[in-house]
Amino acid sequence: MKDKIAVQVDDLTVAYNYKPVLWDVDLKIPEGVLMAVVGPNGAGKSTLIKSVLGIVKPLAGSVKVFGKPYEKQRRHVAYVPQKGSVDWDFPTTALDVVTMGTYGRLGWMRRPGAKQKKEALEALEKVGMLPFKNRQISQLSGGQQQRIFLARALVQNASVYLMDEPFQGVDATTEKAIIRILKDLRRTGKTVIVVHHDLQTVPEYFDWVTFLNVKKIATGPVKEIFNDDHLTQTYGINYKVSIQP
């Protein structure tokens, strides 16, 4: 078990139109893990991410990042939203989108300069999108768009990365490229929290997992808790997806 807690959720309850989508969730996410959040549709996975970011206000409970409210740790947190929540018709280039990731460190009164542009170009290269730096984002494929938003998160040089279904709608090549980058982040001590749907890839991709279905079912190292019992409790049907010896 790792010592330092990157994200701590205490007694978190969130409701939409008086219907609870998260109920009394307690969660301690150690620093330096690559964690999947899994559960059925409507389980509150995206809401959990948005609660950490302060986008969604809870009815009860609290969330802290390295022991402090998100508002005081904003610079240390990067977010990759669901692809469907982004206006891809907005007239901007791939390089411009990635450069936006430097704004948090600069402050609103300063404009990005040569140093920030260099960082953005390096991030584009890391995700294999440097040749598309001047391409309008609306002209990119779904997988390319996802890589651009990953590059924007990378350039923030955050300590905690929150990603809402980053593999949605991408091809196999892009998926493998993304998971390589996420594992690199973990190796450098970053904490990466990913809303994920493909149960088959959890043992291969992640070292930590949280099972969620409105309530927290279980959380911990994949090798210890990714088993048929927790899958069945989470999804309500008999699951046979276990780590192979």
N, C-alpha and C positions, 0 to 999 in steps of 0.2 A: 504493500500500500504506500502510495506516495504521501508525503507529509503536507505540503502546502496546498491549501484549497484555493482553486482559481475562481470557481463560481459556487456560491452557496444559496440555496433556495429554502426558505423556512415557511411552513404552513401556508403555502401559496394557493389561493382560491381565486379563480377568474370565471366570470359568467358573461354570456352574451344573451341579451333579452331574457334575463332571469334564469337562463339555463346554464348550469355549471359546465365548463369545458375543461377546467382543471380543479381538482378538489383536494385541498389539504396536502399539497405536494411538498415533501422534504427531500432535498437533494444536495449532496456534496460532491463536486466534480474536482478531482485533484489536478494540480498543474502538470502539464506535460503529457496528457493523454489525448488520443484520437478516439472520440466517443461517438457512437451512433445512438440516435434517439429513434426507437422503433415502436410501432403500434398501428392499429387499424385507422382508417379514415375517420376523422372527427375525434381522435383520441386526445387532441390538445398539443400535438407536437410543435406545430408552427406557433401556437399561442405561447408555449413555453419559451421559445426563442425570442418572441416579441416582448414577453414580460421581462426577460433579462435586459433587453434594450430600452425598456421604458416606453415602448410604443403602445403597449396594452397596460392599462392600470388595473391592478388586482382589487378584488373586494376585500381580501385579507392577505396577510403575509408580507414577506419582503424578499428581495433579491440583492445579493452583494457580489461585487467583483473584487477579488483580493481584499475582502473585508470592508469595502466601502460601497455606497450606492453608485449605480452606473453613471449618474450625472458627474461624479467626481473622477470617474475612470474612463470617460468616453474615448480619450486618446489611445487607450490600451486595448480597445475592442474594435474588431472589423466585422462587417456583416455582408454576406452574399445572399440577397433576397431570392425568393422564387422567381423563376424566369417570367412566369405569367403576370407578375405584379409590376413589371417594368414597361415603360412606354418606349418601345423600340423604334417608333417613328420620330422620336425627338431628333432634330437635325444636329448631330454631333458626330465626331470621328472617334475611332477606337482609342487613339492617343489622348484625346480630350477626356474621355470617360475615365481612363486610368489615371490621368493627372489629377482628376477630382479627388482621388484618394489621398493626395498630399495636403488638401485644404485644412484638415483637422490639426495638423502639426504647425501649419503656417499661421492660422488665425484668419478671420474674415477680411482683415484690412490689408493683407499682403497678397500679392499675386505670385503664382508659381514662376520661378526663374529657371536658369540653365540647370541647376542642381536637381530640381524637381523633375524637369523634363528628362534628364538622364536617368533618374530613378524609374520613371514611367516606362522609358524605352527598355530598360533592363528587365522590368517586370513583364513587359510584352514578349521579350525574348524568352523568358523563363517558361511562359505558357505556350510558346510556339506561334505567337501572333504578330511578331515584329513586321513581317511583310505586309500586314494588313493595317498598319498604324494610321494611314490616312483614309481608310475605308469608312464610309458612313455605317453606323451600327445597324441600320435597317437593311443594309445590303449583305449582312453576314448571316451565315447559317446558325441554327440553334446552338450547335456545339461551339461554334466560334464566339457567339455572344456570351455563352457561359464562361468561356476562357477569359474574355475581356473583363467580366465582372470579378473573376478570380484574381486577375492581375491588379485590378483596382484595390482589392482587399490586401494583396501582397505588399503593395507600395505603401500601405499604411504602417507597415512594420509593427503590427499589434502584438499583444501577448495572448489575447483570446480571439479566436475566429469562430463566428457563428454562421452556419451555412444551412439554408433552407432548401433541401432537395437539389443539391448542385448537379446530380447526375440525371435529372429529369430531362428527357428529350434529347440526350446527347448520344452520339454513336460510340461504339466500343473503344475505338482509338482514343477519343476524347476522354472517356471515362477512365481509361488506364492512365492517361496523362495527368488527369486531375488527382487521382489517388496517389500517384507518385509524388506530386507536389505536397499533398496533405501529409504524407508520411515524412517528407523532408521537414515540414514545419514541426511535426512532433519530435523529430530527432534533434531539432535545435531548441527544444524545451517549450515550444508553444503549446497552447491548449486549443484543440479543434473539436467543435461540437457540431454534428451533422445530422439533420433530419433525413432519414434514409428509409427506403421502401423494400429494397431487394434483400430479403432475409438470407438468401443463399450466399451472398458476398460478405456478410457481416464478419465471419471468422477470418476471412482473407484480408479484409480492408482495415478492421478496427481492433483496438486492444481493450476497449472499454465500451459498455453498452448500457443504456437505460431503457427498460420496458415501460411503456406508458399507455394507459387507457383511462383517461380522465384522472384516475389515481395512479400514483407510481406503483408499479408491480414489483420491480427489482432494479437495482443498479449495481455495477461492479465490473471486474475484469471479465472479458469475453470467455476466457478459458474456464472460469468458475461458474458463471451464471447463464451463459447462452445454452439453454437446454430445453428439452421438450416440455417440461413442467411449466417453466416461465412463459414459453411461447403459447401454451394452451391457456394459461391464466389470462394472457394479454389479448389473445384473439378469440377466445371462447370456443374454439374447436380443437380437435386433436391435431397437433403439429408434430412432424417428425423431421425437424431440421436441427441436427446436432453437429458439433465439431467431430470430424472423423479422426480416429487415432493415427 
